[in-house]
Amino acid sequence: MPEATVTSKGQVTIPLLVRERLGLHTGSRISFEELPDGRIAIAPLAKFTLDEFIGCLPAPASARSLDEIHQAAKIAVRKKYGRS
């Protein structure tokens, strides 16, 4: 697995192989998560635009509550991007 060095400012250059694997590019945002065994995992943050959501929800048959719309949006994102 690739390695990196932390600078005096706490910065790290993510190796190309890792950036490609995670689909990172200039401006990508990442999150850090501590795993139960103490290791830290990094993952790309989803960067969604309003345009990506247009048409992903079915046309409402009747008025829906905000909770129903939120749940439908979560399901649509999971289907499109395979994540929660």
N, C-alpha and C positions, 0 to 999 in steps of 0.2 A: 504494500500500500504506500502511496506517496507520503512524503513528509514535508513539513514547512517549519519556518523559524519565526518566532514572535519578535517584533521590533521593540525598541525602547518605548514606543507609543502604544504598544499592545496590538499592533496591526499584524495581520498574517496574509500572505498571498496564497489563495486557494489554488493548488496545482491544477493545471489544465485538465488532466484526466478526471479529477473530482468535479470540476466545473461542468465538463461535458456530461458526466454521469447524472448530475443533478439538474442539468438544463439551465445553468446559471449564465447570465450575461451581464454586461455593464448596467448598473441600476437595479439588478435583482436584489431582493431582500431575503434574508435567511432568518430562521429561528433556531434557538438552542434549547435542548431539552436534556435534563439530567435523567439518566436511566437508573433503574433500581440498583444496579451493580456499581454505580458511581461514575460510569463513563458518561460523556456528553455527546449527544447526537445533534447534527445540524440537518436542517431540511429547508428547502425553498418555501417561502411564503407565497401563497397563491396571489396573483395580481390580476384581479378580474376588472373588467370594464363593464359599464352598463350595456354596451353593444353586445357583449357576449351573452347577456341574459335575455335579450330581445328574442322572442319566439321560443324560448326554452320551456315556458310554462304553458300548459294547455289553456285554451280559452275557457274562462269561467262559465259554468252552466248556470251558476247563481252567485250571489254575493258571497265572498269568503272572508273569514276573519284574518287578522294579521298573523295569528299563529299558523293557520292553514297555509297562508301564502309563504311564510318562513319555512315551513316543513317541505312544501313543494319545491322551493328554491334549493334547499339542501339536497333533496333527492336528485334534482336536475344537475347540480354541480357534481355529485358523486357519479352519476351516469356519464357525464362528459369528461371528467378529469380523474375518475377512479379514486377519489379521496373523500374524507369527511370534512 
